[in-house]
Amino acid sequence: HIFYDDEDGNAAFKSFRAKFSSDKNYKLTDTDDYLKIESVEGRKIVLYLNKPQVDRGLANLMALYEKEKRYPDVVVHRGHSYHLQTTIEVLTSNTKVAVLGSCGGYQNISRVLENASDAQIVSSKQIGTWTVNNELLKDMCEMMRTGTGEIVWSTLWAGMEERMKNNDKWKDYIPPNRNLGVKFVKAFQVMK
């Protein structure tokens, strides 16, 4: 999870942290630069969240990934869209899921696929918000932790639809299995 030091990034970090700190199925390890969240029951889930107020947080996480030769399977953008290019630069061929939780993430699909050609992309057409992102991301973790380790987008989305029906921003989010923009870009690349 890549958080940026803007009002959205800071608010999202605090609320996301609280969502996991109150869940007995997860353990939080706080360092100077980042927060590590890992499951203690079920399948192994490990999340790294750079602290948005710490300039070196993301750089130190990248150094950790390089040292361990283990890169994120899921990369999540948490902040305003003008920071998105920095997040896209973190994507690798290891990235299986990219969550573009900022405003207009849908418009950056081709840029994401340049770095992570096989990534499944969750994006918003209009306004992204942590009130949706936090719920969606926690549900993704829970589906992986308690299930097979896979994300079944249709099942996940059906559960979210019910819970988020009163959040008017939810309708702007697009799951990978319905993301026609990704399908179009991939088809265009094949035709080239």
N, C-alpha and C positions, 0 to 999 in steps of 0.2 A: 504494500500500500504506500503510494507516494503522496505525501501531504505537503502542501505548500504554505508558506507563511503569509496567507491572506485571511480575511475574515471567514471565508468558507472553509478553508483548510484547517484553521484552528478550531472552529466550532465542530467540524466533522470529526477531528481527532479526539476531542474531549468526549463527545457523545458515543463514538465508536468504542473508545476505551471503556467507558462506563457499561456499555452493552455486554462486554465480555467479562469485566471484573466482577459482575454480579452473578455470573454463570459458573457453577461448581464443576462443570465439565471442561473448564479451561484454566490454565495457569498463566499468569502474566509475569514476565521478567523485564524489569525496567533498567535500562542502561542510560548513560549520559546522552547518547545520540539517538537511540531508537527503543522501541517497545517490541518485545517478542511475545506473541500469544501462541500457546500450544495446547492441544487437546490432552486431557488426562484419561479420558474414557473413549472407547470406540476407535475408529481409524485415526491414524496420526495426521494431524493438521498442524502446520506451523505457519504463522503469519509474522511478517516483519513490517513494522510501521516506523518510518523515520519520523522524528519529532519535528514538527513544522518550524519551530523557533530555532532549531539548531542547524546552522549552515552546513556543517560537515556530516550530518546524519545520513543523507542519501549517499554521499561519497563513501562513507565508512561501510554502509551496507553493500555497496557495489564491490568494495575491496573484499568483504567477507565472502560474497558469492564467488569472486574470482579465486580466492584462496582455497575455498572448498570445492571449486569446479562444479558447483551446483547452482543453477540459475532458476529464477522463479517460474513456476508453471502458470501462475495467475498473476497478472499485473493490474493494479487498480489505480486510476488517476483520481486524486482527491484534492480539488482546488479549482480555481477559475480556468477557463479554457485557454487563456493566454499563456498558461504554463504547460499546455498539453504537449508541445514539441519536446520538452525535456523528458516527459514520461515516454513518449514514443521512442526516444533514443535508448531507453532502457530495455525495450523489447528485443528478444532474441528468437532464434528458431525454437528454443525451449518453451516459449510462451504458448500455452494451450488456450488460455482465456484472457482477453483484454477487456477490462471494464472501463469505459469512458464515461465516468459519472458527471462530467462537466457539461455545461450548456453546449448544445450543438455538436456533441461528440460524433454524431452520425455523419457529419461533413468531413470527417478525418479518416474514414475507413480505408481509403487507398494508401494513405501514409502509414497506417498501422500494418497493413499487409505487406508493405515493402520490407519491414523488419521481421515480421512474424507471419509468414505466408499461410500457415495453417491455423492461425488463432481463430477461435470462436469469439465474436465481438458482441458485447452488450453495450448499447449506446442510447443516447437520448436525442430525439429530434429537435427539441426546443431547450427547455430549462432543466438542467440536472440539479438535484438537491440531495443533501445528506439525509433528509427525512425519508427518502426512498432508498438511497444507496445503502444506508446502515441496515435497514431491514432486509434488503435483497442480499447483501453480502453475508450477513449472519445466517440467513436461510441457506445460502450456498454452502457455507461451512458445515452447517448442521446436516444437510443432505449428504455431503461427502463423509462426514464423521460417523453418521449413524447407518449409512448404506454401504454401497459397494465401492465408494470412492469416486464414483462418476456423478456428473450433474445431468439429470434428466430435465431438460429445459421446459418441456410441456407440463410436467408435474410441478416443478418449481413455480412456473408462471401461474398455474391455476391456483395454487395456494396463496401466492402474492396478490392475485386479482381480488380474491375475497377480502384479504386484510387491508388492501390499499384502495378499496373502492371509493373511499371518501377523500383521498389525496388526489387533487386535480393534476398534479405533476406526473403521477404514475402512468397515465395514458401516453406520455411521450417516450416511454422506454420501450426498446425493441430487443427481444431475446435473439440469440444467434440463429435459432431454427426458423425465425420469421424475418430475418434481416435480408431483405431483397437487395439492398445496396451491396452487401458483401458478396452475395451470389452473382450479381451483375459484374462487379469488379473482377472476381475470380474467373468468370466465363470470358470476359474481355481479355484477361491475361493469357488464357489458354488459346484463344483465337489468334493472338499476336504471332 
